[in-house]
Amino acid sequence: MALVKATLKSAIKAAFEAEKESTDPAATSIDRIATAISDAVDVHIRSATLTVPAGIPVATAGSPSAQVGATTAPALCLIS
């Protein structure tokens, strides 16, 4: 799926909103905000789907059966 900047923005805003009324020490709040933002970025990036186009050159080497060619079809890959 395509990355949606607004989704990430909402998650970051939610991290700050969750700390608005906190009476905890600043260091504790900063740590929770940092964790929430890093989690949001991680989820955001992992939600991407990349399309690898056909026609990318490929080659094998190091044996008598070494071959040269190209990918024949587009492929989807996920970030894990």
Secondary structure, DSSP 8 states (H G I E B T S, - for coil): ----HHHHHHHHHHHHHHHTT--S-HHHHHHHHHHHHHHHHHHHHHT-EEEE-TT-EEE--SSTT--EEE--S-EEEE--
